[in-house]
Amino acid sequence: MELIVDPPLPSAALNAPLRGKDNEMTDVILRGIVEVFPQTAEMKSLLAKRLEQEQQRREEEEARRRVELKEEMERQKREEDLKKLKQQRKKQRDIEERKRMEEEMKNREDDNLSRVLQMCLENATPAETSFSGLAFTQVQIRVLVREGLAFNRSIVALDLSRAGLTEEDGPSVAQMLKSNKVLVALDLEGNHFGLASAKAFRKALEVNDTLRSLNVENCSFTCRGDEQSGIVELAKGLRINRGLRSLNLRNNQIDDEGGDALLDALNGNKTLIQLDASFNDLSVELLRELHELLNRNQALFTQVKKHEKRERKDMRHEEELMRIYLMHAEARRIMVEGAERRRIAREQAYEDRKAMMSRKKKGKGKKKK
């Protein structure tokens, strides 16, 4: 007899005969599942162990979920604390900036500052100017750098050594270097810059190609826990710069990490010929390698200067030859013009004489009549 097995039956349908075609009863009876494992002590131990492992897995999963939830809550709390800290810092910076602006407005009323600022704007300052010996405050110097020196065209050597400039003032000095294309020498020795100022100077060195000498001796580029980051930033700008000839980095606590950055910069820079890195923590080997690269640059510089000297000599020789040629050409022109004038004068004299003879003949003919 053909059997048709229906989908799984509910528990009430167990132990009942199945129906075949035409809904007639069959001898097939479904019975409930019974245990097929022997109920031995070993089996019971295995089952108990399995239940214990399952319980342990559930407990570990629950513990992991609790840890993840706790970490998520801690992360959210850290983010909230960081957000509050950023807001507090921004508020503090705004307050400091407002105080700084108010102080600058008060300092603008100073007659000496107004007079010097006006001289800078009118390009009436001496070619070599020093603000280190003047009785200007840090805020007043900041105003002069930002507003008076950025586009000044008369100062070629500027001394801002020991002017009390800080990390907040470094970006203003760097911005001045970006816009000023006349300044050749800048002395910043003894100021207290940091990483932010070093980053600003790096960007300035990348675009400024007119500055020839930069003195940043004892400028604290490695202070405030930034280690060698400030020197590394300066080295990045130095690698791209093509104008600087002399750089003073004395007494900046530079170690071999900063020295490696300077070494990498000099490998790409062929124009720097003087680098003072004394009173730092550089190894003898690094100093030797830096000295070799500077000697290479010095040789290239000397070669370029010799080539330029030969070119200038050739140009002077060509100018002298051209001057002699022009003198000869001018003499020939004068001679030709003189000969032409004399020829014209002779022709004119001949015509005048001919006309005079003609008038005389006509006069004699009238007298005979």
C-alpha positions as CSV (number, residue, x, y, z in Angstrom):
1,M,0.0,0.0,0.0
2,E,1.3,3.5,-0.9
3,L,1.9,5.7,2.1
4,I,1.8,9.5,2.2
5,V,3.8,11.1,5.1
6,D,2.3,14.4,6.1
7,P,4.4,17.3,7.6
8,P,5.5,16.9,11.2
9,L,2.5,16.3,13.4
10,P,1.7,17.9,16.7
11,S,2.3,15.9,19.9
12,A,-1.4,15.0,20.1
13,A,-1.0,13.1,16.8
14,L,1.7,10.8,18.2
15,N,0.9,7.1,18.9
16,A,-1.9,7.2,16.3
17,P,-2.1,5.3,13.0
18,L,-1.3,7.2,9.8
19,R,-3.9,7.4,7.1
20,G,-3.1,6.4,3.5
21,K,-5.0,7.0,0.3
22,D,-8.7,7.5,0.4
23,N,-8.3,8.4,4.1
24,E,-8.1,4.8,5.1
25,M,-6.1,3.7,8.2
26,T,-2.7,2.1,7.9
27,D,-0.5,0.0,10.2
28,V,2.1,2.8,10.5
29,I,2.2,4.4,13.9
30,L,4.4,7.4,15.0
31,R,5.7,7.2,18.5
32,G,7.5,9.7,20.7
33,I,11.3,9.9,20.9
34,V,12.8,7.9,23.6
35,E,16.3,7.9,25.1
36,V,18.7,5.7,23.2
37,F,21.7,6.3,25.4
38,P,22.2,4.0,28.3
39,Q,21.6,5.6,31.7
40,T,25.0,4.9,33.1
41,A,27.0,6.9,35.6
42,E,29.6,7.9,33.0
43,M,26.8,9.1,30.7
44,K,25.2,11.1,33.5
45,S,28.6,12.6,34.3
46,L,29.1,13.6,30.6
47,L,25.6,15.1,30.5
48,A,26.2,17.0,33.7
49,K,29.6,18.3,32.4
50,R,27.9,19.4,29.2
51,L,25.2,21.2,31.1
52,E,27.9,22.8,33.2
53,Q,29.9,23.9,30.1
54,E,26.7,25.4,28.6
55,Q,26.0,27.2,31.8
56,Q,29.6,28.5,31.9
57,R,29.4,29.6,28.3
58,R,26.2,31.5,29.0
59,E,27.8,33.2,32.1
60,E,30.9,34.1,30.0
61,E,28.7,35.6,27.3
62,E,26.8,37.5,29.9
63,A,30.0,38.8,31.5
64,R,31.3,39.8,28.1
65,R,28.2,41.7,27.4
66,R,28.5,43.5,30.7
67,V,32.1,44.4,30.0
68,E,31.2,45.7,26.6
69,L,28.4,47.7,28.0
70,K,30.7,49.1,30.7
71,E,33.4,50.0,28.1
72,E,30.7,51.6,25.9
73,M,29.5,53.7,28.8
74,E,33.1,54.6,29.7
75,R,33.8,55.6,26.1
76,Q,30.8,57.8,26.0
77,K,31.8,59.4,29.2
78,R,35.3,60.0,27.9
79,E,33.9,61.6,24.7
80,E,31.6,63.8,26.8
81,D,34.5,64.8,29.1
82,L,36.7,65.5,26.0
83,K,34.0,67.5,24.5
84,K,33.6,69.5,27.7
85,L,37.4,70.0,27.9
86,K,37.5,71.2,24.3
87,Q,34.7,73.7,25.0
88,Q,36.5,74.9,28.1
89,R,39.7,75.3,26.2
90,K,37.9,77.2,23.4
91,K,36.3,79.4,25.9
92,Q,39.6,80.0,27.6
93,R,41.3,80.8,24.2
94,D,38.5,83.2,23.4
95,I,38.9,84.9,26.7
96,E,42.7,85.2,26.2
97,E,42.2,86.4,22.6
98,R,39.8,89.1,23.8
99,K,42.2,90.2,26.5
100,R,45.0,90.2,24.0
101,M,43.0,92.3,21.6
102,E,42.1,94.7,24.4
103,E,45.7,95.0,25.4
104,E,46.8,95.6,21.8
105,M,44.2,98.4,21.5
106,K,45.6,100.0,24.6
107,N,49.2,99.6,23.3
108,R,48.3,101.3,20.0
109,E,47.8,104.5,21.9
110,D,51.5,104.6,22.6
111,D,53.2,107.4,20.6
112,N,56.4,105.5,20.1
113,L,54.6,102.5,18.7
114,S,52.5,104.6,16.4
115,R,55.6,106.4,15.1
116,V,57.6,103.2,14.4
117,L,54.6,101.5,12.9
118,Q,54.0,104.5,10.6
119,M,57.7,104.4,9.6
120,C,57.4,100.7,8.7
121,L,54.3,101.3,6.6
122,E,55.9,104.2,4.8
123,N,59.2,102.2,4.2
124,A,61.1,104.9,6.1
125,T,63.0,102.5,8.4
126,P,66.8,101.9,8.2
127,A,68.0,98.9,6.2
128,E,69.3,97.3,9.4
129,T,66.7,97.6,12.2
130,S,66.7,96.2,15.7
131,F,63.8,96.1,18.1
132,S,65.6,94.1,20.8
133,G,67.0,97.2,22.5
134,L,63.8,99.3,22.4
135,A,61.4,99.6,25.3
136,F,58.6,97.8,23.4
137,T,56.4,95.2,25.2
138,Q,55.7,91.7,23.8
139,V,52.3,92.9,22.6
140,Q,53.7,95.9,20.8
141,I,56.3,93.8,19.0
142,R,53.6,91.5,17.9
143,V,51.6,94.4,16.4
144,L,54.8,95.6,14.6
145,V,55.5,92.2,13.2
146,R,52.0,91.5,12.0
147,E,51.1,95.0,10.7
148,G,54.3,96.9,10.1
149,L,56.9,94.4,8.9
150,A,54.8,92.0,6.7
151,F,55.0,94.3,3.7
152,N,57.9,96.5,4.6
153,R,60.3,97.1,1.7
154,S,63.1,99.0,3.4
155,I,64.4,96.6,6.1
156,V,66.8,93.9,4.9
157,A,68.2,92.9,8.3
158,L,65.9,92.6,11.3
159,D,66.9,91.9,14.9
160,L,64.2,90.5,17.2
161,S,66.6,88.7,19.5
162,R,65.5,88.4,23.2
163,A,62.3,90.2,22.5
164,G,60.2,88.0,24.8
165,L,58.4,86.3,21.9
166,T,56.5,83.1,22.7
167,E,54.9,80.2,20.9
168,E,51.8,82.4,20.3
169,D,54.0,85.0,18.5
170,G,55.8,82.5,16.3
171,P,53.1,82.1,13.7
172,S,52.9,86.0,13.3
173,V,56.7,86.0,12.6
174,A,56.3,83.1,10.1
175,Q,53.5,84.9,8.3
176,M,55.7,88.0,8.0
177,L,58.3,85.8,6.3
178,K,55.8,84.5,3.9
179,S,54.8,88.0,2.7
180,N,58.0,89.9,3.0
181,K,60.2,89.4,0.0
182,V,62.9,91.9,0.9
183,L,64.2,90.7,4.2
184,V,67.6,89.0,4.0
185,A,68.7,88.4,7.6
186,L,66.5,87.6,10.6
187,D,67.8,87.2,14.2
188,L,65.3,85.5,16.6
189,E,67.9,84.4,19.2
190,G,66.7,83.9,22.8
191,N,63.0,83.8,22.2
192,H,60.8,80.9,23.4
193,F,59.1,79.2,20.5
194,G,57.6,75.7,20.5
195,L,56.1,73.1,18.2
196,A,53.3,75.4,16.9
197,S,55.9,78.0,15.9
198,A,58.1,75.4,14.3
199,K,55.3,74.2,12.1
200,A,54.6,77.8,11.1
201,F,58.3,78.4,10.3
202,R,58.4,75.2,8.2
203,K,55.6,76.5,6.0
204,A,57.3,79.9,5.7
205,L,60.6,78.3,4.7
206,E,58.9,76.3,2.0
207,V,57.7,79.4,0.2
208,N,60.3,82.1,1.1
209,D,63.3,82.2,-1.2
210,T,64.8,85.6,-0.3
211,L,65.9,85.1,3.3
212,R,69.6,84.3,3.4
213,S,70.4,84.1,7.2
214,L,68.2,82.9,10.1
215,N,69.3,82.8,13.7
216,V,67.1,80.7,16.0
217,E,69.7,80.1,18.7
218,N,68.3,79.0,22.1
219,C,64.7,79.3,20.9
220,S,63.3,76.2,22.8
221,F,62.0,74.3,19.8
222,T,62.3,71.1,21.8
223,C,60.6,72.2,25.0
224,R,57.2,71.5,26.5
225,G,57.4,67.8,26.1
226,D,57.4,67.8,22.3
227,E,60.9,66.2,22.2
228,Q,62.4,66.7,18.7
229,S,59.1,67.4,16.9
230,G,59.9,71.1,16.5
231,I,63.4,70.4,15.0
232,V,61.8,67.8,12.7
233,E,59.3,70.4,11.4
234,L,62.1,72.9,10.8
235,A,64.1,70.3,8.9
236,K,61.1,69.6,6.6
237,G,61.0,73.2,5.6
238,L,64.8,73.4,5.2
239,R,64.7,70.4,2.8
240,I,62.4,72.4,0.4
241,N,63.9,75.8,1.0
242,R,66.3,77.1,-1.8
243,G,67.2,80.6,-0.5
244,L,68.7,80.1,3.0
245,R,72.5,80.2,3.2
246,S,73.1,80.3,6.9
247,L,71.2,78.7,9.8
248,N,72.0,79.0,13.5
249,L,70.6,76.2,15.7
250,R,72.9,76.5,18.7
251,N,71.7,75.4,22.1
252,N,68.3,73.9,21.1
253,Q,68.7,70.6,22.9
254,I,68.9,68.7,19.6
255,D,69.6,65.0,20.0
256,D,70.3,62.3,17.3
257,E,66.6,62.2,16.4
258,G,66.6,65.8,15.4
259,G,70.1,65.4,13.9
260,D,68.8,62.6,11.6
261,A,66.0,65.0,10.5
262,L,68.6,67.7,9.7
263,L,70.8,65.1,7.9
264,D,67.8,64.1,5.7
265,A,67.1,67.8,5.1
266,L,70.7,68.5,3.9
267,N,70.6,65.5,1.6
268,G,67.9,67.3,-0.3
269,N,69.1,70.9,0.2
270,K,72.0,72.0,-1.9
271,T,72.1,75.7,-1.0
272,L,72.7,75.9,2.8
273,I,76.4,76.4,3.3
274,Q,76.6,77.3,7.0
275,L,74.9,75.4,9.9
276,D,75.8,76.0,13.5
277,A,74.5,73.0,15.6
278,S,77.0,73.4,18.5
279,F,75.9,73.1,22.1
280,N,73.4,70.4,21.3
281,D,73.4,66.6,22.1
282,L,74.5,65.4,18.6
283,S,76.8,62.5,18.3
284,V,80.2,62.9,16.7
285,E,79.2,60.7,13.7
286,L,76.2,62.9,13.0
287,L,78.2,66.1,13.2
288,R,80.8,64.6,10.8
289,E,78.0,63.7,8.3
290,L,76.5,67.1,8.6
291,H,79.9,68.7,8.0
292,E,80.5,66.6,4.9
293,L,77.1,67.7,3.4
294,L,77.9,71.3,4.2
295,N,81.3,70.9,2.5
296,R,79.5,69.5,-0.5
297,N,77.1,72.5,-0.6
298,Q,80.1,74.9,-0.1
299,A,81.9,73.3,-3.1
300,L,78.7,73.6,-5.2
301,F,78.3,77.2,-4.0
302,T,81.9,78.0,-4.9
303,Q,81.5,76.4,-8.3
304,V,78.3,78.4,-9.0
305,K,80.1,81.6,-7.8
306,K,83.0,80.9,-10.1
307,H,80.7,80.3,-13.0
308,E,78.8,83.5,-12.2
309,K,82.2,85.3,-12.0
310,R,83.2,84.0,-15.4
311,E,79.8,85.0,-16.8
312,R,80.1,88.5,-15.4
313,K,83.6,88.7,-16.9
314,D,82.4,87.5,-20.2
315,M,79.5,90.0,-20.0
316,R,81.9,92.9,-19.2
317,H,84.1,91.8,-22.1
318,E,81.1,91.7,-24.5
319,E,79.9,95.0,-23.2
320,E,83.4,96.5,-23.8
321,L,83.5,95.1,-27.3
322,M,80.0,96.4,-27.9
323,R,81.0,99.8,-26.6
324,I,84.0,99.9,-29.0
325,Y,81.9,98.7,-31.9
326,L,79.3,101.4,-31.1
327,M,82.0,104.0,-30.9
328,H,83.4,103.0,-34.3
329,A,79.9,102.9,-35.7
330,E,79.2,106.4,-34.3
331,A,82.5,107.7,-35.7
332,R,81.7,106.2,-39.1
333,R,78.3,107.7,-39.0
334,I,79.7,111.1,-38.2
335,M,82.3,110.8,-41.0
336,V,79.6,109.7,-43.5
337,E,77.3,112.5,-42.4
338,G,80.1,115.0,-42.6
339,A,81.1,113.8,-46.1
340,E,77.4,114.0,-47.1
341,R,77.1,117.6,-45.8
342,R,80.2,118.6,-47.6
343,R,79.0,117.1,-50.8
344,I,75.7,118.9,-50.5
345,A,77.5,122.1,-49.6
346,R,79.7,121.8,-52.7
347,E,76.7,121.1,-54.9
348,Q,74.8,124.0,-53.4
349,A,77.9,126.3,-53.9
350,Y,78.1,125.1,-57.5
351,E,74.4,125.8,-58.1
352,D,74.8,129.3,-56.5
353,R,77.8,130.1,-58.6
354,K,76.1,128.9,-61.7
355,A,73.0,131.0,-60.9
356,M,75.3,134.0,-60.2
357,M,77.1,133.6,-63.5
358,S,73.7,133.4,-65.3
359,R,72.6,136.6,-63.7
360,K,75.8,138.4,-64.7
361,K,75.4,137.3,-68.3
362,K,71.8,138.6,-68.4
363,G,73.0,141.9,-66.9
364,K,75.7,142.4,-69.6
365,G,73.2,141.7,-72.4
366,K,70.8,144.3,-71.1
367,K,73.6,146.9,-71.0
368,K,74.6,146.3,-74.7
369,K,71.0,146.9,-75.8
